[in-house]
Each structure stands twice: as C-alpha cells, then as structure tokens.
Amino acid sequence: MAASGRLGPPQNFSWDDLKKRARKMAGQAYKAPPKARDMAKDFDEYVKLTYGDGEAIEGMVRLFPAAKTVAEQPVIMHVVEDGKARLIKDTTGLFQGNAHADPAGFRIMDSSGKSDWIAFLGASYFRAAGSRGQYGLSARGIAVNIGLPEAEEFPDFTEFWIERVGTDRFFIYALLDGPSVTGAYRFDSSMTDEGVVQDIQAAVFFRQDIRRLGLAVETSMFWYDQTNHDVHKDWRPEIHDSDGLAIWSGTGERIWRPLANSNTARINTFQTPSPKGFGLLQRDQKFDHYQDDSVFYDRRPGLWVEPKGDWGEGAVVLYEMPTDKETADNIGAFWTPAEAAVAGGSMELAYKLTWTSQDLSKGTAARNVDFFKGPAGAPGTPPIEGATKYVFDFEGGSLAGLDRQSGVEIVTNLPASAVLSSSAYPVVGRTNYWRAMIDIRNDLTDPLDCRLFLRRNNDALTETVIMSLQP
C-alpha cells in the first residue's frame, strides 16, 4: 500500500491520449530535462540506496534513485488503475534510510520480493531476466544515428505509467523525448515459464531528419570466445553476453552471424523485407566454456524479436565496436526501415520480445552450434602459411541418417581462388551432428562477408552462416 499522501489525484489516462501527447511534443522545440541531485558519491553508495530497505509501489515495484554517479536523468512516475493515473509525488520511504531522491527508473520484483525480473533505467534502456533467472543483454526503445561519424543521440524515457494487471503481468507505458524524436510506448510484460515476454506497441514522431533510425534495438557485450581467447589475459575461457545474431528472413532463410570483437567499429546490414524474427542469442550455455561462477555467462538469456504485422522494406543491422573489458556493451542489433525518418513524419510498429535461454530461431534447418578457427592445413602437418582454417559445427534433425556417401556439400560465395580446401562430414559418436571445415587464403584485398551452408541436391540442410573476413 502506498503511504498516505504519496500519490497525486487521479487523472484520466489512455494509450490514445499518450500517443496524442507524443505527437504534439514533436511539433514543439526540444527542452533538455534537468539533471539529478548528487545523491551518491560513488557506485557502492548508489547500490545501498537502490537495494537497501525501502517500500515498494504496488507491492512489487521498486524505484531506482537518480544520481550523477549512475543515472542522472530523473523520470516522472505514475501508477495506473481503472483508467486513472496518479503521480508518485513523494518518494519518502522508497529508498534506504528514508532518503528523498528523484526516481530514475524502476524494477519489478518477483513474488519472493528478493529479486527483480524486469528493469528500466537510463535513456530508453530496459532489460529482463530470462528463463534461467539471469540478466544479460539489454534492449532500447530506439536508436538515433547509431554507428555514424557524428555523435549518437540517446532519447530518454522521461515519464512512466505502471499498471499491475496480475501477479506476474504489468502494463508499462512510457513517453520518449529527444532532440530528434518523441514517442509513446506500451509494454505488456509477463513472466512465464518460457522467460519474460513483452508485447510492445510503439509510435514515434520525428522532430528532425534522422540518418539512421534503429527500432526494436538490442545491445549486448562480446569480448572474446574460443576463437580468440589467446589475445586476452583473463583466465576465463570465454566472456560474452551473446555469441551470435540470428535472423529469420522474410524469404524464410535462417541466418546465423557469429559475433566478433573487431579492431575497428563496423556495420553489417542484412536486407530482408518483412523479417519473421531476429535476435542476439547466447547459444553456448555450457558452464565449463566460461568457468564463471559469479555472473554466470552460461545462463545469459537471448532476446528474440518477433515482428507483428508487415514491417515492409528494411534491414536488420549489426553494429560491432571493439572492447577490452566485459563491463561495456559493444554490440548492437536493430531493425532499420527503408522508409526515411523525416521531420514531421511518424511511424508505428508492434513486436514481441522474448527473453529466454531457449533458441527461438530454431527451425527445420540444422543450427550452427560451434565455431572455431586456427592454422590452415591437416592436423599433425606444418601449417599452411597465409591461410586460416574455419570450422563450423551443425546440429539438427535435417542431418539425420546422412553419411559421407549422401552427397552433402559445402556451399559458399567465395571465389574458387580463395579456397584451398573444404570438407563436410558427420562427427563420430554424435547424433545429427556435422562438421564443415574450410581453409581460406588470407590475402584478401577487401573485407568480404562469407556465406556458408550445407546442401544436399537442391535442399539446404543448415542455416546460412555469415562470417566477416578481413584482409
């Protein structure tokens, strides 16, 4: 129960009214919101304010305090019941020691009251725990001019409305505001056996032209895996929140792009009208591959985007930045529409997010479940200079009953002059499990996206792996 006098008077509230408000704001000049008071001198003090004793709103909602150390942008918070919104006007008792702080975001607790399963904090960022109760990658409401020479813009969720509709289900409404864009968002969020599921509606309105608009945005971290552990000094074999981008294209093709920590920032664009789904996944879920018993990278969820309706022409974009640590997100994936985002224009879209350790990209084609690279040549013989061996392991029912005499072949887009040797064969002792090996020359003159899959006759047996080769 809310403390007496904590909430303001009830005001009419609806999704349609929120969209109208966002549209009106887009026709007005942007005003940067005020910054937070300095409530915490360091991160440890901020954690005490956030996770110390304090009252919950609606029985399950705990607020994050605004503070310059972590999240300096205060937000306006409301609770909604029966179509009426009430402002949270007094935060006394919501933070440790009755500290009075402006809220910067919120988290929703599970039924035990000891852990949270969804959180909104900073710009338009939010995240949810997956089916194994672990946080990992994050999502964003929008990305503006990401991966361009000019500075990226980070619009803010400036106002929230929270409506509890069940023990593990909440409607969350958010108002977005930034120099180039405004927006209204509705998150129907539930905790299920599959993981956390969010049905999202978004309406965005443009104050200015936007060169690169990102929608249904995901952000993650990839430092290193088994392919490049030797260049890092940490004792753990692998460190990453996600290991690949999966795409189910509008044509039905299944695509897998292993993530990489490149030396320079780079963009990969996958043109696909009306995608059926895409997401950053953590396919490798074996503890001994990470040996991390603190933050448990093996439990990190994937995030699968399922568009609702026809999204039309556009592309799934992967943005990779270099990193030398695990505490900074360096991976972004999002949908960018072919339609230009111009001042005075608007867009609406709907999609479903599922935060889960299940691989929702899985179809009838076998999946790429492991990837290695090393010196070219046969084991036990001197390495072939100037070439690299790439190894792809595939697993799935489409490989059942096939052997070396079944006519399975590797298909790539590489010129014959670039390939020194290739082979594909079933791995002994493994069910429905094949390995594809290919030795590729290193003397490329330009970066090349290598496409590779296994085929029998005219039928693709596996998803298409796309790997970026650098000269």
Secondary structure, DSSP 8 states (H G I E B T S, - for coil): ---TT-B---EE--HHHHHHHHHHHHTS------------SSHHHHHHHHHSS---BTTTEEEEE-BTTTB----EEEEEETTEEEEB---TTSSGGG----EEEEEEE-TTSSSEEEEEESTTEEEE--TTS----EEEEEEESTTSSS--B--EEEEEEEEEEETTEEEEEEEEE-SSEEEEEEEEEEEETTEEEEEEEEEEEESS-BSSEEEEEEEE-EEE-TTSGGG---SSS-EES--EEEEE-TTS-EEEEE----SS-EEEEEE-SS-SEEEEE-----GGGT--SSS-GGG--EEEEEEES---SEEEEEEE---SSSSS--EEEEEEESS-B-TT-EEEEEEEEEEESS-TT--SSBEEEEEEEEEES-TTS--EEEEEEEEEEEESGGGTT--TTS-EEEEE-S-GGGEEEEEEEE-TT-TTEEEEEEEEES--SS-EEEEEEEEETTEE-B-EEEEEE--
